[in-house]
Amino acid sequence: MDKYNFSNLSNAVQQAQRSLSHQMAELAEIQNYKALKEEQRIQREVQLNEMIQQIVANTAYLPEMVGLIRKNNEINEEMLGLFQEMTEVLKAQTVEEAEGIVKSVVGKAQETNDALDAMSGLLSYGKLLIKLMFPES
């Protein structure tokens, strides 16, 4: 009977060792899975931080761009006002009066931020209006 119990005991120990070995393998697999998930989380955080830095770098110029857009809008409003003023040529009674209006408006264009383009555009527009009003001149 001792031999039988020893055999059973030996079988039980071997079975326990196999079970323990299997559980250790499962534990190692779980630890590997957790390590992989942690690595993926860290990679996502790094990528997120890089994206945030890129966004910050890309948006750093927005205040300057807004300022430039505002300045451009002011110039456009100024130019629109000058072109509207140029339509006074349509009310002129003589070529000389029309040319005086054109010279006056072109003179005001010299004070704008983009004087050369403003003057040339207004001068062309003024000449066109004079030809429309006084085709014979």
One Martini backbone bead per residue (centre of mass of N, CA, C, O) as a GRO file, in nm:
protein
  137
    1MET     BB    1   0.054   0.065  -0.017
    2ASP     BB    2   0.290   0.257  -0.022
    3LYS     BB    3   0.339   0.238  -0.320
    4TYR     BB    4   0.065   0.353  -0.403
    5ASN     BB    5   0.089   0.626  -0.259
    6PHE     BB    6   0.350   0.711  -0.395
    7SER     BB    7   0.235   0.713  -0.680
    8ASN     BB    8   0.011   0.917  -0.627
    9LEU     BB    9   0.195   1.135  -0.527
   10SER     BB   10   0.366   1.159  -0.779
   11ASN     BB   11   0.129   1.231  -0.964
   12ALA     BB   12   0.038   1.482  -0.807
   13VAL     BB   13   0.303   1.637  -0.839
   14GLN     BB   14   0.309   1.640  -1.145
   15GLN     BB   15   0.039   1.777  -1.179
   16ALA     BB   16   0.112   2.031  -1.018
   17GLN     BB   17   0.349   2.113  -1.199
   18ARG     BB   18   0.184   2.146  -1.458
   19SER     BB   19  -0.012   2.353  -1.346
   20LEU     BB   20   0.204   2.560  -1.263
   21SER     BB   21   0.328   2.589  -1.541
   22HIS     BB   22   0.069   2.686  -1.678
   23GLN     BB   23   0.023   2.933  -1.493
   24MET     BB   24   0.294   3.070  -1.557
   25ALA     BB   25   0.237   3.105  -1.858
   26GLU     BB   26  -0.017   3.277  -1.824
   27LEU     BB   27   0.118   3.502  -1.660
   28ALA     BB   28   0.322   3.580  -1.877
   29GLU     BB   29   0.108   3.652  -2.088
   30ILE     BB   30  -0.027   3.877  -1.923
   31GLN     BB   31   0.228   4.050  -1.889
   32ASN     BB   32   0.276   4.093  -2.190
   33TYR     BB   33   0.007   4.228  -2.248
   34LYS     BB   34   0.043   4.464  -2.050
   35ALA     BB   35   0.305   4.571  -2.176
   36LEU     BB   36   0.187   4.628  -2.454
   37LYS     BB   37  -0.032   4.825  -2.362
   38GLU     BB   38   0.163   5.029  -2.232
   39GLU     BB   39   0.324   5.090  -2.487
   40GLN     BB   40   0.081   5.194  -2.651
   41ARG     BB   41   0.011   5.425  -2.458
   42ILE     BB   42   0.279   5.574  -2.481
   43GLN     BB   43   0.269   5.617  -2.787
   44ARG     BB   44   0.010   5.785  -2.784
   45GLU     BB   45   0.122   6.012  -2.607
   46VAL     BB   46   0.351   6.094  -2.791
   47GLN     BB   47   0.177   6.159  -3.038
   48LEU     BB   48   0.001   6.368  -2.898
   49ASN     BB   49   0.231   6.561  -2.823
   50GLU     BB   50   0.326   6.610  -3.113
   51MET     BB   51   0.058   6.726  -3.217
   52ILE     BB   52   0.045   6.961  -3.021
   53GLN     BB   53   0.309   7.092  -3.112
   54GLN     BB   54   0.218   7.137  -3.405
   55ILE     BB   55  -0.023   7.313  -3.342
   56VAL     BB   56   0.130   7.534  -3.199
   57ALA     BB   57   0.316   7.600  -3.438
   58ASN     BB   58   0.079   7.655  -3.649
   59THR     BB   59  -0.068   7.884  -3.448
   60ALA     BB   60   0.146   8.111  -3.388
   61TYR     BB   61   0.058   8.295  -3.658
   62LEU     BB   62  -0.236   8.394  -3.624
   63PRO     BB   63  -0.215   8.683  -3.511
   64GLU     BB   64  -0.057   8.790  -3.755
   65MET     BB   65  -0.269   8.715  -3.969
   66VAL     BB   66  -0.498   8.884  -3.856
   67GLY     BB   67  -0.351   9.152  -3.885
   68LEU     BB   68  -0.316   9.134  -4.195
   69ILE     BB   69  -0.616   9.114  -4.261
   70ARG     BB   70  -0.698   9.381  -4.138
   71LYS     BB   71  -0.514   9.553  -4.308
   72ASN     BB   72  -0.632   9.463  -4.578
   73ASN     BB   73  -0.919   9.562  -4.519
   74GLU     BB   74  -0.843   9.857  -4.490
   75ILE     BB   75  -0.733   9.888  -4.773
   76ASN     BB   76  -0.992   9.804  -4.919
   77GLU     BB   77  -1.167  10.028  -4.801
   78GLU     BB   78  -0.998  10.259  -4.907
   79MET     BB   79  -1.021  10.182  -5.206
   80LEU     BB   80  -1.326  10.189  -5.227
   81GLY     BB   81  -1.350  10.486  -5.158
   82LEU     BB   82  -1.186  10.588  -5.403
   83PHE     BB   83  -1.367  10.462  -5.622
   84GLN     BB   84  -1.620  10.611  -5.535
   85GLU     BB   85  -1.500  10.894  -5.573
   86MET     BB   86  -1.447  10.859  -5.881
   87THR     BB   87  -1.758  10.880  -5.963
   88GLU     BB   88  -1.761  11.196  -5.979
   89VAL     BB   89  -1.699  11.212  -6.280
   90LEU     BB   90  -2.004  11.171  -6.368
   91LYS     BB   91  -2.069  11.486  -6.268
   92ALA     BB   92  -1.915  11.621  -6.469
   93GLN     BB   93  -1.912  11.896  -6.709
   94THR     BB   94  -1.600  11.860  -6.764
   95VAL     BB   95  -1.291  11.755  -6.840
   96GLU     BB   96  -1.140  11.922  -6.629
   97GLU     BB   97  -1.307  11.836  -6.387
   98ALA     BB   98  -1.252  11.532  -6.417
   99GLU     BB   99  -0.942  11.553  -6.398
  100GLY     BB  100  -0.943  11.678  -6.115
  101ILE     BB  101  -1.068  11.438  -5.972
  102VAL     BB  102  -0.855  11.234  -6.047
  103LYS     BB  103  -0.614  11.383  -5.919
  104SER     BB  104  -0.727  11.388  -5.634
  105VAL     BB  105  -0.755  11.080  -5.592
  106VAL     BB  106  -0.462  11.005  -5.663
  107GLY     BB  107  -0.343  11.174  -5.436
  108LYS     BB  108  -0.473  11.002  -5.208
  109ALA     BB  109  -0.328  10.733  -5.293
  110GLN     BB  110  -0.040  10.819  -5.188
  111GLU     BB  111  -0.137  10.758  -4.874
  112THR     BB  112  -0.128  10.476  -4.908
  113ASN     BB  113   0.016  10.162  -4.864
  114ASP     BB  114  -0.046  10.106  -5.196
  115ALA     BB  115   0.016  10.346  -5.401
  116LEU     BB  116   0.089  10.240  -5.685
  117ASP     BB  117  -0.157  10.057  -5.735
  118ALA     BB  118  -0.370  10.266  -5.668
  119MET     BB  119  -0.298  10.477  -5.878
  120SER     BB  120  -0.317  10.301  -6.131
  121GLY     BB  121  -0.611  10.205  -6.094
  122LEU     BB  122  -0.742  10.486  -6.072
  123LEU     BB  123  -0.644  10.603  -6.337
  124SER     BB  124  -0.780  10.398  -6.522
  125TYR     BB  125  -1.065  10.446  -6.418
  126GLY     BB  126  -1.079  10.749  -6.476
  127LYS     BB  127  -1.032  10.732  -6.782
  128LEU     BB  128  -1.278  10.561  -6.841
  129LEU     BB  129  -1.488  10.765  -6.735
  130ILE     BB  130  -1.413  10.996  -6.923
  131LYS     BB  131  -1.475  10.841  -7.188
  132LEU     BB  132  -1.773  10.797  -7.118
  133MET     BB  133  -1.845  11.105  -7.079
  134PHE     BB  134  -1.602  11.197  -7.304
  135PRO     BB  135  -1.553  11.072  -7.610
  136GLU     BB  136  -1.413  11.326  -7.765
  137SER     BB  137  -1.136  11.348  -7.574
   0.00000   0.00000   0.00000
